[in-house]
Amino acid sequence: MLGWALTFLIIALIAAALGFGGIAGASAGIAQILFVIFLILFVVAMLARALRGQPPV
């Protein structure tokens, strides 16, 4: 998931450098959404691991 967010971020940066505003904005928005989803899933996984009695890494 984080890889996809980084991919869309790179697409957004390249599109912005080339002057494609619409594509850059859309790619940046997708990257932000995927990054937030990744963070939420990471926190849920860490909480689940802690509740099972295993210490966080």
Secondary structure, DSSP 8 states (H G I E B T S, - for coil): -HHHHHHHHHHHHHHHHHT-HHHHHHHHHHHHHHHHHHHHHHHHHHHHHHHTT----
